[in-house]
Amino acid sequence: MAGRKKPLRHDKNFFKKNRYLLIFILVYIIISLLHFDAKLFSGGDNAIYIILTESIVSGQGYKDMYLPEEPPHTQYPFGFPLLLSLPLLIFGRNLIILKLLVILTGLVSFIFVYLIAKSLFKDKTYIVMLFYLSMPIPYVYNARILTEIPFMCFSLGAIYFFIKARKDNTLFYYISFILAIYAFFIRTAGISLIIAMMLLLIFRKQYKYFAIFLLAFLAVFLPWQIRSVHISREVSYIDQLLAKNPYEMALGRANFFDFLIRAWRNFILYAFMLLPKMLASIILSRLIAVILGIIFVVLMVIGFLKKIKRFSVIEMYFIFSTIIILLWPRIWSSERFLLPVLPFVVYYVFDGLLSIAKKIRFEHLSSVVIGILVLTNFVAIILYSRGTIRANMNYLKGDRYAGYPDDWRNFFTVIEWVGDNIPSDKVVMARKPEFVYLLSGRKSLTYPITNDHLRVKEAIRQCDYIIIDNFYGAPAARLWLIPVLEQEQENYRQIFKTKIPEFFLLKIIQ
């Protein structure tokens, strides 16, 4: 009997010691499920990731199977599709299962956020985590088959084990190296973490671990890079990043002053629009966003300067990540790119509050400010959840496109018609070709974003049908495609049309 009491006592101590973490995990899971979105995100990247995963699982390699020639894929690294491969192999193309995997990586990343915060803030960890827990943006991306949340999982894991690694626990170094390398192959922006860890190993004169890490990274990176260079026939991802406009490569590469302007514009966007909306989700006006942005940036700087005295991998990673975010093409800038460093933004803001509270001798300043932000953020969570719950209920009732606006409903309606009526060997031109393949099984190409009519005509010659889109706020077809079609109207015949906003399906009869 006495032998049975020890495990019970041990269990009670475990729950008592970790009660905050367990409560936070439960709340995180509940909010994630309330934010669960059964439909595909309309950005397009998620469709490409699913197609790449199916290419891997089918044994055909790493190919763009939605394109007519099925060329090898070189833009996105293989880490995320490889992660999706096992559930897709077991359950097939089940979006719910794939999204649940993303949620699982989100839960693990949340645990790492807690563990890192606990090492930094000790008994104030629960305040920091309440703040992080209340922000809707991680839950929104939890429900999307995109790389942001899985990347957070592996990068935060790498940072946590790197921080905890000691001479008497070398295993943690190796775990951190593996996680960091895999994070890089989920998102190439993870190079900031690779560089941060390597530089710190050099500064600490830990040359043995630096050499092991470098060799391990190169062992995976060089074959991938050689493959990409060898088979790439189009503009590379790096070329797009260095271009003045990645959608108009004819404008040439950005120079030093272009990058300065890009960095400044990105700073304004992130500091005074995206960041305040992520930290304080209910913002009533642009003026309030700017004011809050100034406050948050000041707090971040104070918190960063406070932490920089002992300069850890977090500070190094944050610096390099910020540089990449600021130099990213302005047209691609989004809260997506800020999300992986959001935990550190929270840490620095909280540290800034603690510093100010100490100076003005108001001990509870951080609790009051964070409490107000948490309350407003939870209101935003409730409001957002109402929409997702309603859409999911309609989805369960049979509305496959519940939650989509009318333009996307009409786009999917055309694709549905293509799948039911167009022969499987035909090629369809569309603004989002990955969705055409994913939903209809037909190969597809996009029309070039250019004023060069000859290039557009050359692309049209490779196709049998054309979807003329009419997306809200996206006049691409009107700008680049329709002017070319109007020059030779006799070569096209309309065979399907949706309700307003009208999407058309044309058959090429030339």
N, C-alpha and C positions, 0 to 999 in steps of 0.2 A: 504493500500500500504506500509505503514511504517513497518507493521509487517512482510512483506515478505522480506525485505532487510536484516534483522538480520541473518537469516539462510544462506543467500548468502554470507554475510561478514564472517560468521563463517566458511563456507566451504572454502573460499579463504584463511583464516588464517590457516586452517588445512593443505591445500595443500602447503602453503608457509613454514609452520613449519616442515612438514614431506617430503619435496620435495626430499631430498637425499634418504630417505628410499623408497619412491615410485618409484624413478628412478632405484634404486638397485633391487627392487622386479621385475620390468619389465625386466631388463637385466637378472636377475636370471632365470626367466621363459623362456625367449628366448633361453638362452644357454642350459637350461635343455631340452627343446624340440629339439634343435639341436643335443644334445647328446642322445636323446631317442633311445633305442635299443629294437626293437620289439621281439627279440628272447630270449629264456631262457638262463640264464647264465649257463655255463657248469660246475660250481663247484659242483653242486649236492644238496647243502643245500637248495637252493630255491625250488627245486622239493619236498624235504621233507616238507618244510613249507606249500606248496600248499596241499600236501596229508594230513597233520595234520589238516589244515583248513577244508578240505572236510570231514574229520572224525568228527570234531566238528559239522559242519553244518548238516551232515547226522544223528546226534543224536547217534552215536556209541561210543561217548567218545573221549578220546585223545589217538589214537592208530596209530601204524605203519601199515597202511592198505596194504602197498606194500609187506609186509612179509607174508609167507604162514599162520602162526599161528595168525597173526594180534595182536601181543602183545601190551600192553599199552606202550606208549612212555614215557621215563624218561630223555632223554639226554637234549633236548631243552625245556626251560620253555614255558608256554602257551601264553605269552603276545602278540607276533607277530601274530601267527595263529588266536588268538581271534580278533585282530585288522583287519585281512583280512576277517573275517567271514561275516560281513555285506555286503561288495561288492560282495563276492562270492555267498552269499545267494540270492542277488538280480539279479546279472548278470551271474551267473554260472562261469565256469572256463574260464574267459575272462582275458588273460594275460595283455592286454592293460589297462583294468580298474584297475587291481591289481598294475600295475606299476605306474599308475596315482596317486593311493593312496600313494605310496612311495614318489612320487614327491611332493605331498601335504605336507607330513610330513617334507620333505626336505625344502620346502618353509617356513614352520612354524619355523623350526630350524634356518634357515637363519635370520628370524626376531628376534629370541632370541639372536643370535650372535650379531646383530646390537644393540639391546637394552642393552645388557651387555656391549658392547664396548662403547656405548654412556655414560654409567655411569662411565666408566673408563677413557675415553680419551676426552670427551666433544667435543670441536670444531675440534679435529683431527680425529674424528670417521670416516669421509669419506675416509681418507687415508687408515686406517686399513681395512675398508670394501672393498675398491677397490682391495687391496691385496688379501683378502679372496675370493672375487668375481672372481678373475682371475685364481684361482687354479682349474684345470680340475677334480681332483680326486673326489670331492663331486658330481659333475654332473655324473660321470661314475657310481657311486653307486646309484645315484638317479634312474637309469634305471634298477636296479636289485632288485628282490624280496628277499632282504636280510635284516638283522636286523640293520645294521650300521646306516642308515639314520633315521629310526623310533626311535632307541635308542637315537640318538643325539637329536631328537625333544623333547622327554620326559625328558631326563637328563638335557638339557639346560634350559628347562622350569622350572624344579625343582630348578636349581641353580638361575635362574633369580628371581623367587618368593621368594626363601629363602633369597636372598640378599635384596630384597625390603621389606621383612616382618619387621614390627615394632610392638611395644606394642599397638599402636593405630590402627593397621591394622592386627589383628591376623588371618584373613581369609587367607592371603598369606602364613602363616605357613602351614595351612592345605592343601592348594593347592599344595605347594611344597612337602609335605609328600606323597600325593596321586601320584603325577607325579614321584617322586623318586622310590616309591614302584613298580609302573607299569614299570618303566625303568628297574628295577632289573628283572622283569618277562619277559622282552624282551631279555635281555642278563644278565647272571649271573655275568659277570664282573662289573655290576652295583652295586655290593656289595661295591665297592670303594666309591661310592657316598653316600650310606646308612651310612657307617662307618664315612665318612667325616662330614656329617650333624649331626650325633649323637654326635660325639666328640666335635664339636663346640658348640652344645647346652649344653653339660656338662661344657665346659670351660667358657661359658657365664653364668653358673649357672641358666639356664632356664630349671629346672628339670621337670616342668609341661609339657612343649612341648616335652622334651626328652621322658618322660613316655608315652605320647600319641603316639608319633612316633614309639617307640619300640613296644608297644602293637599292633598298627595297622599293623606293619610289621610282627610281629610274628603270628598275626591272619590269615595272608595269607600264610606265609612261612612255618609254622609248618605243616598244613594239606598237603601241597605240598610235603614237605620233608618226612613226614610219608608215604604218598602214594608211593613215589619213592623208599624208603627203603623197603617197604613191597612187592612191585611187581617186583623190579629189580632182574633179574636172571643173568645178564651179568656184565661185568666190568663197573663200574660207571664212570661218567664224571670226578669226583674228582680223581679216581684211575688212569685215563689216564693222567691227569695233573701232578700227582705225579710220574708217571713212567719215567724211563730213556728214553724210546721210546714208545709212545702210540700205535704204530703199532706192537711192539714186546714186549708184556707184560712179556714174559718169562725172559727178562733181569732184571726184578725187579724194585724196586723203586729207585728214585734218592736220593742220600745222599746230605749232606751239600755242599760238593765240586762240585758235579754234578750241583747243583743249581747256584753256583758261576760261573762255566764255562758257563752254559746256559745264565746267566745274562750278562756276558761279551760278548758272541757271539751275543746275541740279541742287545746289545748296539752298537756293531760295525755295525751290519746290519741296524738298524734303523737310527743311527746317520750319517753314511757315505754312505748310499745307498738309503733307502726308504725316509727318511726325506728330503734330498736335492731334490729328484725327485718330491716330493709333493709340495714343496715351490717354486722350480724353475724347471718347467716341461721340458724345453729344456736343456738337459745336454749332451754335445758332447763326453765326455770321463769319465772314472772311476776316473782319477786324478782330474778333475773339480768337480766331485761329492764329493770326499773326502775333497777338499779345501772348497767348499761351506758348507759341513757338519760341518767342524771345525768352520767356521764363524757363522753358525746358532746356534750351540750348545753354543758357547761363548755368543752370543747375548741373547739366552734363559736364560742362567745362570744369566747374568747381570739383565735382566728384571725380573726374578723370585726373585732374592735377593732384588730388588727394591720394589717389591710388598709384599714380605714376612713381611715387617715391620708392615703392618696392617692385615696380615694373615686372609684372608677370606676363604669362602668355596671353592673358585676356587683353591687356593693354596693347601688346604688339599686334595681335590679331585684329583688334578694333581699329587700329591705325591703318593697316593695310586694306581692310575691308572698306573703310570709309573712303580711301583713295579710289578704289575700284568703283564704288557706288557713284562717286562724284564725276568720274571720267567716263562712265557708261553713256552710250548715246542717249541724248535727251528724249528722243522719240520712244525709247523703250523703258524709260524711268517709271517706276511703280513701287507701291508699298511691298511688292513681292521681294524686292532686293534689299529692303530694310529689315524684313522679317527675321532673317538668320541672326542679326546682331541686336534684335529687340531686347533679349534678356539683359545684355550688357548696358543698353540704354537705360533700362529700368534700374540696374545697379547704380549707375552713375548719377541718375536723377535723385535716387534715394540718398546716396552718399552726399550729394550737394545739399539736400534738405537737412541732413544731420549736421553738416558743417555750419550752415546758417543758423540752425537752432542753437548750436553751441555758442555762436558769437553773440546772438541776441538774448541768450539765456531763456529760451522758451523750449523746454524739454520736449513738449508734446507737439511741436510744429509739424514734424514729419507724419505723425499719426493723424493729425487734423487734415492736412493737405491730402494725404493718401486716402483717408476716409471719404472725403468729398469726391475724389476721382473714382473711387471704387463704386460709390452709390450711383454716380452718373453713368459709369460704364455698364453697370448691371441693368440699368434702364434700357440702354442701347441693346444689350443682349436679349432682353425680354422682347423688345420691339422687333428685332431681327428674327428671333425664334418663331414669332407668330407667323411670319411669311414663309419660313421653311416648313413649319408644321403643316400649314395649309397646302403648300405645294406637294408635300409628301403624301398627304391624305388624298389629294386628287390623283396623284401618281398611282397609289394603291387601288383607286377606283377605275383605273384603266386609261387615264390621260397620260400618255407616254412623254408628252412635252409640257407637262405641268410646270409652271414657274418661268417658262421662257416668254419673252416679249413676242409680239405678233410677227416681227420681221424674222426672228429665228424659227418660229413655228412654221412660217411659210417656206423658209429655206429647207427645213427638214421635210416638209410636205413634198417639195419638188424632188428631193433625194429619194423619198419613199416611192414616188411615181417612177423614178429612174430604175430603182431596184425591181419593181414589178413589171416594167414594160420595155426596158432597153436590154438588148442582148449582152451577155456577160463579157464579150470580147471587145466591146466598144469603150472608147475613151471620152471622158466628160471634162470640159473646162469649167472651173469654178473658182470662186474667191477662196474657199476653204476646201481644197481637194482632199485633205486627210479625212474630213467628215463624210465626203462622198464615198470614199472607199470603205470607211468603217461601218457605215449604215446601209450601203447598197452593194458593196463588193465590187464596184466598178472602178477601174483605174482612172486616175484623174490628174489634171495639171491645173496650175493657176495661170492667170494671164499676167504678163510682165507689167510691173508698175513703171511705165515709161511713156514718154511722148514720142518715142521712136515707133511709128506705125508699122514699119517693116518687121521689127522684132515681134510685135503683137501678132501680125499676120503669120509669121513663121510658127509661132506657138499654136495658133488656130489650126494650121495645116496638120498638126499632130493629133487633132481631136475629131470626134464624130458628132458631139453634142456640146452645147454651151448653156450654162446656167447664168442668166443675167440677174445679178443680185440687186437688192434695194434695201440694204441695211440702214437703220436709223443712224444718222450722224457719220456715215462712212460712204462717201460718194465715189469710191474707187471705180466702180463699173462705169459710172457716168463720165469720169475723167479719162480713163485709160482704155476701156473696152468698147463702149458704145460708139464713140467717134470713128473707130475702125470699122465696126459692123455697118455703120450707115453709108460707108463708101461703096459697099457691094451688097446691098440689101437683097438682091436677087439670089444670092448664094445661101440664104438662110430661111428656114421655115419654122414658124412658131408651132409647137405641138402641145404645149401645156402652159397654163398660166394660173397663178394663185389669186386669192382675193387681196385687197389692199392691206399692206404695201405690196404691190405686185412684183412677183418673181416670175421670170419667164424661162422656159426651156426651149432652146432652138436646135433644130436639126440642120447640120451642115450638108448642103446638097450640091456643092461645087464639084 
